[in-house]
């Protein structure tokens, strides 16, 4: 699965994207797996209420299932202006 990071999420993790293998059933499970990796992921995902997620380029929720998903993107909420 391709995992993409945008804006300050990318800055905290230090990567724009990575290919991972996961057994996660939901986005929340994936976040828990990532946070367990090391401190930079833990810092990036410390407050998921400050994040949005897209599955295969469609806005989704953190309790959404990952079955069949090829791409997960994490990013802060967008603001207009």
KETORGU-539358 format. One record per atom (N, C-alpha, C, CB): x, y, z; atom name. Coordinates in Angstrom, 2 decimals, padded with zeros to 5 digits. Atoms other than C-alpha are relative to their C-alpha. Glycine has a CB too. Example, Ala and Ser with C-alpha at 12.3 -4.5 7.8 and 13.67 -1.06 7.14 Angstrom:
% residues 2
[rec [000.89; -001.19; 000.00]; N]
[rec [012.30; -004.50; 007.80]; CA]
[rec [000.90; 001.20; 000.00]; C]
[rec [-000.99; 000.03; 001.25]; CB]
[rec [-000.82; -001.19; -000.06]; N]
[rec [013.67; -001.06; 007.14]; CA]
[rec [-000.77; 001.09; 000.73]; C]
[rec [000.41; 000.46; -001.42]; CB]
***
This chain:
% residues 81
[rec [000.84; -001.16; 000.00]; N]
[rec [000.00; 000.00; 000.00]; CA]
[rec [000.90; 001.24; 000.00]; C]
[rec [-000.96; -000.01; 001.22]; CB]
[rec [-000.72; -001.27; 000.04]; N]
[rec [001.24; 003.48; -000.84]; CA]
[rec [-000.60; 000.94; 001.06]; C]
[rec [-000.08; 000.64; -001.43]; CB]
[rec [000.46; -000.95; -001.01]; N]
[rec [001.04; 005.93; 002.08]; CA]
[rec [000.66; 001.34; -000.31]; C]
[rec [000.34; -000.49; 001.46]; CB]
[rec [-000.47; -001.33; 000.34]; N]
[rec [001.34; 009.64; 001.29]; CA]
[rec [-000.19; 000.94; 001.19]; C]
[rec [-000.74; 000.54; -001.24]; CB]
[rec [000.05; -000.97; -001.09]; N]
[rec [002.06; 012.45; 003.75]; CA]
[rec [000.12; 001.39; -000.60]; C]
[rec [001.12; -000.26; 001.06]; CB]
[rec [-000.01; -001.35; 000.53]; N]
[rec [001.35; 016.13; 003.08]; CA]
[rec [000.17; 001.03; 001.12]; C]
[rec [-001.28; 000.28; -000.77]; CB]
[rec [-000.15; -001.17; -000.87]; N]
[rec [002.21; 019.50; 004.69]; CA]
[rec [000.79; -000.35; 001.26]; C]
[rec [-001.37; 000.56; 000.39]; CB]
[rec [-000.78; 000.23; -001.23]; N]
[rec [003.29; 019.32; 008.36]; CA]
[rec [000.11; -001.48; 000.36]; C]
[rec [-000.62; 000.75; 001.15]; CB]
[rec [-000.12; 001.44; -000.25]; N]
[rec [002.63; 015.57; 008.46]; CA]
[rec [001.29; -000.51; -000.66]; C]
[rec [-001.26; -000.78; -000.54]; CB]
[rec [-001.22; 000.37; 000.73]; N]
[rec [005.36; 015.10; 005.84]; CA]
[rec [001.24; 000.56; 000.71]; C]
[rec [-000.05; 000.53; -001.45]; CB]
[rec [-001.14; -000.61; -000.70]; N]
[rec [007.65; 017.49; 007.73]; CA]
[rec [000.36; -000.78; 001.27]; C]
[rec [-000.32; 001.46; 000.36]; CB]
[rec [-000.27; 000.74; -001.25]; N]
[rec [007.29; 015.55; 011.00]; CA]
[rec [000.54; -001.40; -000.26]; C]
[rec [-001.27; -000.09; 000.83]; CB]
[rec [-000.44; 001.37; 000.29]; N]
[rec [007.75; 012.12; 009.42]; CA]
[rec [001.30; 000.01; -000.80]; C]
[rec [-001.09; -000.76; -000.76]; CB]
[rec [-001.23; -000.11; 000.78]; N]
[rec [010.44; 013.25; 007.00]; CA]
[rec [-000.05; -000.71; -001.34]; C]
[rec [001.12; -000.54; 000.78]; CB]
[rec [000.18; 000.70; 001.28]; N]
[rec [009.02; 011.41; 003.98]; CA]
[rec [-001.26; 000.53; -000.68]; C]
[rec [-000.09; -001.55; 000.21]; CB]
[rec [001.23; -000.37; 000.69]; N]
[rec [006.55; 012.43; 001.28]; CA]
[rec [-000.91; -001.20; -000.25]; C]
[rec [000.34; 000.67; -001.32]; CB]
[rec [000.77; 001.22; 000.27]; N]
[rec [005.48; 008.81; 000.69]; CA]
[rec [000.83; -001.22; 000.35]; C]
[rec [-000.44; -000.06; -001.49]; CB]
[rec [-000.70; 001.26; -000.19]; N]
[rec [006.34; 005.22; 001.43]; CA]
[rec [-000.93; -001.14; -000.36]; C]
[rec [000.50; -000.14; 001.46]; CB]
[rec [000.73; 001.24; 000.30]; N]
[rec [005.28; 001.75; 000.37]; CA]
[rec [000.08; -000.87; 001.24]; C]
[rec [000.59; -000.74; -001.28]; CB]
[rec [-000.02; 000.83; -001.20]; N]
[rec [004.23; -000.37; 003.33]; CA]
[rec [-000.87; -001.24; -000.20]; C]
[rec [-000.49; 000.80; 001.22]; CB]
[rec [000.85; 001.18; -000.10]; N]
[rec [002.84; -003.81; 004.00]; CA]
[rec [-000.66; 000.06; 001.35]; C]
[rec [000.82; -001.34; -000.20]; CB]
[rec [000.73; -000.13; -001.25]; N]
[rec [000.16; -003.83; 006.63]; CA]
[rec [-001.07; -001.07; 000.12]; C]
[rec [-000.63; 001.39; 000.10]; CB]
[rec [001.11; 000.90; -000.31]; N]
[rec [-002.34; -006.12; 008.28]; CA]
[rec [-001.18; 000.81; 000.55]; C]
[rec [000.44; -001.09; 001.02]; CB]
[rec [001.03; -000.88; -000.57]; N]
[rec [-004.45; -003.12; 009.36]; CA]
[rec [-001.33; -000.19; -000.71]; C]
[rec [000.44; 001.47; -000.09]; CB]
[rec [001.35; 000.14; 000.56]; N]
[rec [-008.19; -003.51; 008.87]; CA]
[rec [-000.64; 001.35; -000.28]; C]
[rec [-000.88; -000.80; 000.95]; CB]
[rec [000.57; -001.34; 000.15]; N]
[rec [-009.02; 000.20; 009.23]; CA]
[rec [001.12; 001.03; -000.01]; C]
[rec [-001.02; 000.31; 001.14]; CB]
[rec [-000.98; -001.09; -000.05]; N]
[rec [-007.28; 003.55; 008.94]; CA]
[rec [000.53; 000.15; 001.42]; C]
[rec [-000.62; 001.33; -000.49]; CB]
[rec [-000.45; -000.10; -001.40]; N]
[rec [-007.17; 003.72; 012.76]; CA]
[rec [001.04; -001.06; 000.32]; C]
[rec [-001.20; -000.13; 000.95]; CB]
[rec [-000.97; 001.07; -000.22]; N]
[rec [-005.36; 000.37; 012.81]; CA]
[rec [001.33; 000.33; -000.67]; C]
[rec [-000.54; -001.35; -000.54]; CB]
[rec [-001.22; -000.40; 000.70]; N]
[rec [-002.87; 001.67; 010.24]; CA]
[rec [000.74; 001.07; 000.78]; C]
[rec [-000.33; 000.50; -001.42]; CB]
[rec [-000.61; -001.06; -000.80]; N]
[rec [-002.24; 004.78; 012.32]; CA]
[rec [000.69; -000.60; 001.22]; C]
[rec [-001.06; 001.05; 000.43]; CB]
[rec [-000.60; 000.65; -001.17]; N]
[rec [-001.60; 002.58; 015.38]; CA]
[rec [001.29; -000.72; -000.38]; C]
[rec [-001.00; -000.99; 000.64]; CB]
[rec [-001.21; 000.68; 000.47]; N]
[rec [000.90; 000.49; 013.38]; CA]
[rec [001.12; 001.00; -000.27]; C]
[rec [-000.29; -000.80; -001.28]; CB]
[rec [-001.01; -001.02; 000.31]; N]
[rec [002.69; 003.61; 012.14]; CA]
[rec [000.55; 000.63; 001.27]; C]
[rec [-000.60; 001.08; -000.91]; CB]
[rec [-000.44; -000.63; -001.26]; N]
[rec [002.81; 005.18; 015.61]; CA]
[rec [000.94; -000.91; 000.78]; C]
[rec [-001.21; 000.35; 000.87]; CB]
[rec [-000.84; 000.95; -000.72]; N]
[rec [004.40; 002.02; 016.99]; CA]
[rec [001.40; -000.10; -000.61]; C]
[rec [-000.66; -001.38; 000.03]; CB]
[rec [-001.30; 000.08; 000.69]; N]
[rec [007.27; 002.33; 014.47]; CA]
[rec [001.09; 000.79; 000.72]; C]
[rec [-000.14; 000.50; -001.42]; CB]
[rec [-000.99; -000.86; -000.63]; N]
[rec [009.09; 005.27; 016.03]; CA]
[rec [-000.61; 001.35; 000.35]; C]
[rec [001.21; 000.19; -000.93]; CB]
[rec [000.50; -001.25; -000.57]; N]
[rec [008.72; 008.68; 017.66]; CA]
[rec [-000.50; 000.99; -001.05]; C]
[rec [001.08; 000.64; 000.81]; CB]
[rec [000.44; -001.00; 000.99]; N]
[rec [008.41; 010.73; 014.47]; CA]
[rec [-001.42; -000.29; -000.48]; C]
[rec [000.96; 000.02; -001.19]; CB]
[rec [001.37; 000.35; 000.36]; N]
[rec [005.23; 008.83; 013.49]; CA]
[rec [-000.95; 000.30; 001.16]; C]
[rec [-000.10; -001.49; -000.41]; CB]
[rec [000.82; -000.26; -001.19]; N]
[rec [003.92; 009.06; 017.04]; CA]
[rec [-000.31; 001.49; 000.10]; C]
[rec [000.72; -000.49; 001.28]; CB]
[rec [000.19; -001.44; -000.05]; N]
[rec [004.40; 012.83; 016.92]; CA]
[rec [-000.96; 000.46; -001.10]; C]
[rec [001.35; 000.72; -000.13]; CB]
[rec [000.84; -000.41; 001.13]; N]
[rec [002.75; 013.17; 013.49]; CA]
[rec [-001.47; -000.38; 000.20]; C]
[rec [000.53; -000.62; -001.28]; CB]
[rec [001.37; 000.50; -000.15]; N]
[rec [-000.33; 011.15; 014.48]; CA]
[rec [-000.54; 000.16; 001.42]; C]
[rec [-000.06; -001.44; -000.40]; CB]
[rec [000.42; -000.16; -001.40]; N]
[rec [-000.65; 012.29; 018.11]; CA]
[rec [-001.43; 000.50; 000.13]; C]
[rec [000.94; 000.97; 000.71]; CB]
[rec [001.35; -000.55; -000.06]; N]
[rec [-003.89; 014.16; 017.36]; CA]
[rec [-000.67; -000.19; -001.36]; C]
[rec [000.02; 001.50; 000.42]; CB]
[rec [000.60; 000.27; 001.30]; N]
[rec [-005.81; 012.57; 014.51]; CA]
[rec [-001.19; 000.92; -000.28]; C]
[rec [-000.45; -001.45; -000.08]; CB]
[rec [001.09; -000.95; 000.28]; N]
[rec [-008.62; 015.12; 014.97]; CA]
[rec [000.52; 001.19; -000.80]; C]
[rec [-000.63; 000.48; 001.32]; CB]
[rec [-000.61; -001.08; 000.78]; N]
[rec [-006.17; 017.58; 013.35]; CA]
[rec [000.41; -000.48; -001.39]; C]
[rec [001.22; 000.56; 000.73]; CB]
[rec [-000.38; 000.58; 001.29]; N]
[rec [-005.81; 015.32; 010.29]; CA]
[rec [-001.23; -000.41; -000.80]; C]
[rec [000.91; -001.20; 000.20]; CB]
[rec [000.98; 000.57; 000.90]; N]
[rec [-007.82; 014.26; 007.29]; CA]
[rec [000.67; -001.17; -000.70]; C]
[rec [-000.54; 001.06; -001.03]; CB]
[rec [-000.53; 001.17; 000.70]; N]
[rec [-007.43; 011.02; 005.35]; CA]
[rec [-000.80; -000.20; -001.29]; C]
[rec [-000.07; -001.27; 000.90]; CB]
[rec [000.64; 000.35; 001.26]; N]
[rec [-008.15; 010.06; 001.76]; CA]
[rec [000.45; -001.41; -000.37]; C]
[rec [000.36; 001.02; -001.14]; CB]
[rec [-000.27; 001.37; 000.45]; N]
[rec [-008.39; 006.48; 000.50]; CA]
[rec [-000.22; -000.04; -001.50]; C]
[rec [-000.92; -001.04; 000.74]; CB]
[rec [000.05; 000.00; 001.46]; N]
[rec [-007.63; 006.09; -003.19]; CA]
[rec [-000.57; 001.32; -000.53]; C]
[rec [-000.84; -001.18; -000.51]; CB]
[rec [000.31; -001.38; 000.39]; N]
[rec [-008.03; 009.88; -003.54]; CA]
[rec [-001.43; 000.43; 000.27]; C]
[rec [000.29; 000.17; -001.44]; CB]
[rec [001.33; -000.43; -000.43]; N]
[rec [-011.46; 010.06; -001.88]; CA]
[rec [000.02; 000.24; 001.49]; C]
[rec [-001.07; -001.06; -000.38]; CB]
[rec [000.04; -000.35; -001.41]; N]
[rec [-011.95; 011.81; 001.44]; CA]
[rec [-000.74; -001.08; 000.78]; C]
[rec [-000.66; 001.37; 000.21]; CB]
[rec [000.57; 001.10; -000.75]; N]
[rec [-012.70; 009.24; 004.11]; CA]
[rec [000.09; 000.28; 001.50]; C]
[rec [000.71; -001.31; -000.33]; CB]
[rec [-000.05; -000.10; -001.46]; N]
[rec [-012.91; 008.62; 007.87]; CA]
[rec [001.04; -000.97; 000.54]; C]
[rec [-001.39; -000.29; 000.62]; CB]
[rec [-001.03; 000.84; -000.60]; N]
[rec [-010.41; 007.04; 010.24]; CA]
[rec [-000.50; -001.40; 000.37]; C]
[rec [000.55; 000.68; 001.22]; CB]
[rec [000.53; 001.34; -000.29]; N]
[rec [-012.75; 004.10; 010.95]; CA]
[rec [-000.32; -000.77; -001.29]; C]
[rec [-001.26; 000.11; 000.87]; CB]
[rec [000.28; 000.64; 001.29]; N]
[rec [-012.99; 003.25; 007.22]; CA]
[rec [000.87; -001.25; -000.18]; C]
[rec [000.25; 000.99; -001.16]; CB]
[rec [-000.77; 001.22; 000.27]; N]
[rec [-011.92; -000.25; 006.14]; CA]
[rec [001.05; 000.24; -001.09]; C]
[rec [-000.93; -001.15; -000.41]; CB]
[rec [-001.09; -000.12; 000.97]; N]
[rec [-008.69; -000.64; 004.15]; CA]
[rec [000.00; -001.09; -001.05]; C]
[rec [001.31; 000.00; 000.72]; CB]
[rec [000.02; 001.11; 000.96]; N]
[rec [-009.62; -003.77; 002.23]; CA]
[rec [-000.10; 000.53; -001.43]; C]
[rec [-001.18; -000.96; 000.30]; CB]
[rec [-000.01; -000.41; 001.40]; N]
[rec [-008.78; -003.21; -001.44]; CA]
[rec [000.59; 001.37; -000.26]; C]
[rec [-001.38; -000.03; -000.50]; CB]
[rec [-000.55; -001.34; 000.17]; N]
[rec [-007.29; 000.23; -000.83]; CA]
[rec [001.46; -000.08; -000.42]; C]
[rec [-000.13; 000.82; 001.31]; CB]
[rec [-001.38; -000.02; 000.48]; N]
[rec [-004.08; 000.96; -002.73]; CA]
[rec [000.79; 001.22; 000.47]; C]
[rec [000.02; -000.04; -001.51]; CB]
[rec [-000.68; -001.23; -000.39]; N]
[rec [-003.33; 004.50; -001.52]; CA]
[rec [-000.72; 000.66; 001.17]; C]
[rec [000.10; 000.97; -001.19]; CB]
[rec [000.52; -000.74; -001.16]; N]
[rec [-003.80; 006.26; 001.82]; CA]
[rec [000.79; 001.30; 000.09]; C]
[rec [000.12; -000.84; 001.34]; CB]
[rec [-000.67; -001.30; -000.12]; N]
[rec [-003.05; 009.98; 002.13]; CA]
[rec [-000.44; 000.68; 001.29]; C]
[rec [-000.32; 000.89; -001.22]; CB]
[rec [000.27; -000.74; -001.23]; N]
[rec [-002.79; 011.94; 005.38]; CA]
[rec [000.39; 001.46; -000.22]; C]
[rec [000.78; -000.61; 001.21]; CB]
[rec [-000.26; -001.42; 000.19]; N]
[rec [-003.01; 015.74; 005.41]; CA]
[rec [-000.83; 000.81; 000.99]; C]
[rec [-000.32; 000.43; -001.46]; CB]
[rec [000.77; -000.86; -000.88]; N]
[rec [-004.16; 018.64; 007.57]; CA]
[rec [-001.23; 000.52; -000.74]; C]
[rec [000.86; 001.18; 000.51]; CB]
[rec [001.17; -000.57; 000.66]; N]
[rec [-007.58; 020.21; 006.90]; CA]
[rec [000.41; 001.19; -000.90]; C]
[rec [-001.04; 000.46; 001.04]; CB]
[rec [-000.27; -001.11; 000.91]; N]
[rec [-007.59; 022.63; 003.99]; CA]
[rec [-000.72; 001.26; 000.49]; C]
[rec [-000.44; -000.36; -001.45]; CB]
[rec [000.66; -001.26; -000.33]; N]
[rec [-008.36; 026.28; 004.55]; CA]
[rec [-000.09; 000.83; -001.26]; C]
[rec [000.77; 000.78; 001.12]; CB]
[rec [000.19; -000.86; 001.19]; N]
[rec [-009.67; 028.75; 002.03]; CA]
[rec [000.77; 001.30; 000.15]; C]
[rec [-001.50; 000.29; -000.22]; CB]
[rec [-000.64; -001.30; -000.13]; N]
[rec [-008.25; 032.11; 001.23]; CA]
[rec [000.60; 000.52; -001.19]; C]
[rec [000.98; -000.03; 000.97]; CB]
***
